[in-house]
Amino acid sequence: MPSTARSARRKAGIGSLPPLYRAATEWGGYEIHYADAFEWLRNATPNSIHAVVTDPPYGLVEYTKKELTKLRKGKGGVWRIPPSFDGCRRKPLPRFTVLTEDDKSNLQSFFREFAHALLPVLVPGAHVFIATNPLVSHSVYGPFLEAGFEKRGEIIRVVQTLRGGDRPKNAETEFAHISVMPRSCWEPWGLFRKPCQGRVQDNLRRWKTGGLRRISEAEPFKDIILASPARGAEKAIAPHPSLKPQAFLRQLVLAALPLGAGVILDPFMGSGSTIAAAHACGLRSVGIETDADYFAMAENSIPLLAQLEV
Ligand SMILES: C[S@@+](CC[C@H](N)C(=O)[O-])C[C@H]1O[C@@H](n2cnc3c(N)ncnc32)[C@H](O)[C@@H]1O
């Protein structure tokens, strides 16, 4: 797609962006849709998706149009804009602590609606890898179980974040030896599965899903993965505030399609990092993004991220 056509569409705003961009390649081919995930799921063909690897919007308010406009103007809103050091500006961070009781209840409703919309679109035995964080993971897992998914474990991404570990606000000196909460050093990814039809072996034959691809013949897929934040070239290609690293996502997408057959969905694709990971691994995928700027970012980023050696 010529970049001039792309930038013209972007300038013209939401309505003129293409609803669908289909990559021409067969090997690791992908589709990305500029759409609302819930609407897309409601119209999707039942039993058409074989796995989900996604990082949904937490805080929910962060990714509303109002808050994204504030972020892009450098005003912050619910986004925490860290102070600059030596003229070097650090990236804005989501501020989860702003969640009120209403926000928490909205979060549960969001995941309830998501889990219910997703279940029929998945083939039996499809796995769902869903990024979360230690403070709100229960608000995701409960609705997934209620909707009929099986919990199959949790992937622990070992990563040092900037969240937690702080002293009591405005009493830092008085309570110099106190952390209000632990500094988070891991990111949980819920692992769910739509129930299989029959035994795992039956499901693998019929639907190509039900298990996870092993790392090697001798080594099963494991639930602890060390993965630093996306940096350098990845951040330069895809400056999304919640960018996930290719080194990590490629391990998930490989595990998610055990026989390498079928389609992976990322309904909240952001800059398209999951789609790029699938493309790099020769797996088919579909991505959905509702924000025009991030959709445009994904169009550019996917082929570039997929080419990176990690
Ligand atoms: C946490 S970010 C994902 C970022 C992604 N991990 C990456 O590496 O770029 C969540 C994304 O979901 C998008 N989003 C929020 N609500 C959505 C919806 N209803 N449908 C589709 N996308 C949505 C946001 O605009 C945001 O880009």
The ligand as an SDF file (V2000), in Angstrom:
LIG
                    3D

 27 29  0  0  0  0  0  0  0  0999 V2000
   -2.9020   -2.3890   25.6640 C   0  0  0  0  0  0  0  0  0  0  0  0
   -3.0600   -1.8590   24.0370 S   0  0  0  0  0  0  0  0  0  0  0  0
   -2.3150   -3.1550   23.0780 C   0  0  0  0  0  0  0  0  0  0  0  0
   -0.9330   -2.7900   22.5960 C   0  0  0  0  0  0  0  0  0  0  0  0
   -0.2070   -3.9540   21.9450 C   0  0  0  0  0  0  0  0  0  0  0  0
    0.1650   -4.9260   22.9620 N   0  0  0  0  0  0  0  0  0  0  0  0
    1.0580   -3.5300   21.2230 C   0  0  0  0  0  0  0  0  0  0  0  0
    2.1030   -4.1910   21.4280 O   0  0  0  0  0  0  0  0  0  0  0  0
    1.0150   -2.5500   20.4500 O   0  0  0  0  0  0  0  0  0  0  0  0
   -4.7710   -2.0890   23.7450 C   0  0  0  0  0  0  0  0  0  0  0  0
   -5.2460   -1.5460   22.3990 C   0  0  0  0  0  0  0  0  0  0  0  0
   -6.6290   -1.8680   22.2490 O   0  0  0  0  0  0  0  0  0  0  0  0
   -7.2620   -0.8110   21.5450 C   0  0  0  0  0  0  0  0  0  0  0  0
   -8.7020   -0.9070   21.8340 N   0  0  0  0  0  0  0  0  0  0  0  0
   -9.3810   -0.4560   22.9220 C   0  0  0  0  0  0  0  0  0  0  0  0
  -10.6780   -0.7700   22.8250 N   0  0  0  0  0  0  0  0  0  0  0  0
  -10.8360   -1.4510   21.6580 C   0  0  0  0  0  0  0  0  0  0  0  0
  -11.9500   -2.0540   21.0010 C   0  0  0  0  0  0  0  0  0  0  0  0
  -13.1780   -2.0010   21.5350 N   0  0  0  0  0  0  0  0  0  0  0  0
  -11.7470   -2.6760   19.8100 N   0  0  0  0  0  0  0  0  0  0  0  0
  -10.5030   -2.7410   19.2670 C   0  0  0  0  0  0  0  0  0  0  0  0
   -9.4090   -2.1670   19.8280 N   0  0  0  0  0  0  0  0  0  0  0  0
   -9.5800   -1.5440   21.0160 C   0  0  0  0  0  0  0  0  0  0  0  0
   -6.5730    0.4530   22.0660 C   0  0  0  0  0  0  0  0  0  0  0  0
   -6.7010    1.5280   21.1540 O   0  0  0  0  0  0  0  0  0  0  0  0
   -5.1300   -0.0350   22.2350 C   0  0  0  0  0  0  0  0  0  0  0  0
   -4.3390    0.2760   21.1070 O   0  0  0  0  0  0  0  0  0  0  0  0
  1  2  1  0
  2  3  1  0
  2 10  1  0
  3  4  1  0
  4  5  1  0
  5  6  1  0
  5  7  1  0
  7  8  2  0
  7  9  1  0
 10 11  1  0
 11 12  1  0
 11 26  1  0
 12 13  1  0
 13 14  1  0
 13 24  1  0
 14 15  1  0
 14 23  1  0
 15 16  2  0
 16 17  1  0
 17 18  1  0
 17 23  2  0
 18 19  1  0
 18 20  2  0
 20 21  1  0
 21 22  2  0
 22 23  1  0
 24 25  1  0
 24 26  1  0
 26 27  1  0
M  CHG  2   2   1   9  -1
M  END
$$$$
